[in-house]
Amino acid sequence: MSEELLTESRQTATTDPLVDVNGLKTYYDTGGILGSQPVKAVDGVDFSIARGETLGLVGESGCGKTTLGRTLVQLETATEGEVLFDGRDVTTLSGSELKKWRRDAQIVFQDPESSLNSRMTVGEIIREPLDVHDWPNFTVAVDDPKERSVSLSGDGTLTDDDQADITVTVGDDGPTVATREAIPMDESAVDVSTTERESSVTVSLSISVSSARLRRARVRELLETVGLQEEHYYRYPHQFSGGQRQRVGIARALALEPEFVVLDEPVSALDVSVQAKVLNLLEDLQERFGLTYLFIAHDLSVVRHICDRVAVMYLGHIMEIGETEELFRNPKNPYTYSLLSAIPEPDPTATSERVTLRGTPPSPRNPPSGCPFSTRCPVKIRPDGFEDVDEHAWEGIELLRDILRNREQRSVGIRERAKRLLGLETGFDDIVSVVEEVFTPESKTPETEQPAAEEMSDEERLEAALSDVPSNVRTHIEAVIELIEADEESQAHQLLVEEFGSVCGQEPPEHHSVSETGRMSYCHRHCSEHEEPEPVFGHLFDHD
Ligand SMILES: Nc1ncnc2c1ncn2[C@@H]1O[C@H](COP(=O)(O)OP(=O)(O)OP(=O)(O)O)[C@@H](O)[C@H]1O
């Protein structure tokens, strides 16, 4: 497709949303006893997916991708917010209305091994949704050029939907019948007659083929559609390879002709050689049936290849969302940048700097206040007066604060928390050891320069660790140490927040438009007063 055409089709796509998500939250364990916090798996997201578009959803493990995908197809109940599907909020549907809508939105799971019932044949697996939904419903549309009132007798249900299973056209030479392509039924299986009056017409319909037979025929067609063979109908999942099993999962998802499909890591469990084939199949199916996809993935190169736009998720929030190529080439959000910088650069002469994120994301039970990424952000805004503190000392402050922040884990000792956060195997005996670990200048770490720690007093060890830390920082770190030694951990944390905190840890950011194509980024750095990023990370925002 030429560049121009691509742009044009994408512009058309974004003006016609099929799925429109507003303020969506999905929390788990909301009825927690003893005041325990819910898991805020999805914590207020807004985005839309255009008809025919593939939106990628990426982010570290546990950031809420699967929960978001499952909430969109109503396999999880939204705690708050709405999911508009063709303009209708599906979070409020229940009973038969919900069942009817489920046909339109399906999901393909990551692991075809565990998502397919091993005791059912492949045919039964694909047929199951058809049975559950009593497919086909034999909806009948009547096209009468004289536009008289129409009634139906015999088989079928009258509809004015242009996607009716059977269309009867009333004509001077008698009625003619057309069946929809997805119904594997010959027109000759429908016996139709009409009784016409001046202002009304009655259509009598008799269908001579059983639903069971049609379902079997539909399954055979679906097998072929996904690149399997008719004779696979009676085989069991264990007789197939991983790629074939995923094709079965895809056929099952397509059985009811959905408009929207959540693909939850559809190729992650497959051999690399098979991945491309399944991805090609998904692309072909999208084109053939006009499908809209939410494509959840870990593998960013796959996302870059297959998605029109990408949403980057962190701790239940969408940090950045926009057109794929633009976002990959020039990420605007510090988290997107960090995530992308972890991909090995194909061009060895490329100069962009890698950002290694420390530790793992915070728990969604206890997310940070302010920006969700604030505890790990490489370009977090500093408060006035500390702009010149060197990176190493500032990183020490952030680490110390993070160790103390995790109130949820208060039962876990400071030593253990430090160990988990820093990913170090060596233990920490006390706060002095922690301060030593996080603040000791790198130039002083070789053992030859220092007497062994056990030969030094605590004062000497702290002196060595904080020797390069500027006095305006050091005063506060010493106060923190005193508070921790007095068992006043939460006060120590409070002190760090008050002295070294900034807007990033205090207020949630806004979503800022960061490109002409409408890409959005959730970061305080886009506010005019904070636009000047620190020189060390200047390249993050100076990339065009
Ligand atoms: N049924 C559940 N009950 C309680 N917590 C849950 C449940 N399902 C998921 N979670 C939690 O919600 C958070 C988001 O999980 P989710 O599976 O949506 O993330 P993810 O980004 O899809 O992760 P992965 O990439 O590993 O699949 C995690 O902290 C997870 O432990």
The ligand as an SDF file (V2000), in Angstrom:
LIG
                    3D

 31 33  0  0  0  0  0  0  0  0999 V2000
   -8.7650  -12.5230   38.7630 N   0  0  0  0  0  0  0  0  0  0  0  0
   -7.9020  -11.7200   39.3610 C   0  0  0  0  0  0  0  0  0  0  0  0
   -7.9960  -11.4590   40.6770 N   0  0  0  0  0  0  0  0  0  0  0  0
   -7.1340  -10.6070   41.3080 C   0  0  0  0  0  0  0  0  0  0  0  0
   -6.1210   -9.9700   40.6650 N   0  0  0  0  0  0  0  0  0  0  0  0
   -5.9840  -10.2010   39.3530 C   0  0  0  0  0  0  0  0  0  0  0  0
   -6.8580  -11.0830   38.6340 C   0  0  0  0  0  0  0  0  0  0  0  0
   -6.4560  -11.1180   37.3300 N   0  0  0  0  0  0  0  0  0  0  0  0
   -5.3940  -10.2910   37.2390 C   0  0  0  0  0  0  0  0  0  0  0  0
   -5.1040   -9.7500   38.4560 N   0  0  0  0  0  0  0  0  0  0  0  0
   -4.0390   -8.7760   38.7590 C   0  0  0  0  0  0  0  0  0  0  0  0
   -4.3110   -7.6170   37.9870 O   0  0  0  0  0  0  0  0  0  0  0  0
   -3.0990   -7.0460   37.5000 C   0  0  0  0  0  0  0  0  0  0  0  0
   -3.1600   -6.9600   35.9940 C   0  0  0  0  0  0  0  0  0  0  0  0
   -3.1210   -8.2980   35.4670 O   0  0  0  0  0  0  0  0  0  0  0  0
   -3.2470   -8.6090   33.9130 P   0  0  0  0  0  0  0  0  0  0  0  0
   -3.2160  -10.0870   33.7410 O   0  0  0  0  0  0  0  0  0  0  0  0
   -4.4030   -7.8710   33.3670 O   0  0  0  0  0  0  0  0  0  0  0  0
   -1.8960   -7.9630   33.3520 O   0  0  0  0  0  0  0  0  0  0  0  0
   -1.1550   -8.2320   31.9790 P   0  0  0  0  0  0  0  0  0  0  0  0
   -0.5550   -6.9250   31.5870 O   0  0  0  0  0  0  0  0  0  0  0  0
   -2.0800   -8.8710   31.0180 O   0  0  0  0  0  0  0  0  0  0  0  0
   -0.0290   -9.2630   32.3870 O   0  0  0  0  0  0  0  0  0  0  0  0
    0.6920  -10.3820   31.4780 P   0  0  0  0  0  0  0  0  0  0  0  0
    1.4170   -9.6230   30.4050 O   0  0  0  0  0  0  0  0  0  0  0  0
    1.6020  -11.0510   32.4310 O   0  0  0  0  0  0  0  0  0  0  0  0
   -0.3940  -11.2600   30.9380 O   0  0  0  0  0  0  0  0  0  0  0  0
   -1.9740   -7.9540   38.0210 C   0  0  0  0  0  0  0  0  0  0  0  0
   -1.4700   -7.3760   39.1980 O   0  0  0  0  0  0  0  0  0  0  0  0
   -2.6680   -9.2560   38.3030 C   0  0  0  0  0  0  0  0  0  0  0  0
   -2.0110   -9.9470   39.3480 O   0  0  0  0  0  0  0  0  0  0  0  0
  1  2  1  0
  2  3  1  0
  2  7  2  0
  3  4  2  0
  4  5  1  0
  5  6  2  0
  6  7  1  0
  6 10  1  0
  7  8  1  0
  8  9  2  0
  9 10  1  0
 10 11  1  0
 11 12  1  0
 11 30  1  0
 12 13  1  0
 13 14  1  0
 13 28  1  0
 14 15  1  0
 15 16  1  0
 16 17  2  0
 16 18  1  0
 16 19  1  0
 19 20  1  0
 20 21  2  0
 20 22  1  0
 20 23  1  0
 23 24  1  0
 24 25  2  0
 24 26  1  0
 24 27  1  0
 28 29  1  0
 28 30  1  0
 30 31  1  0
M  END
$$$$
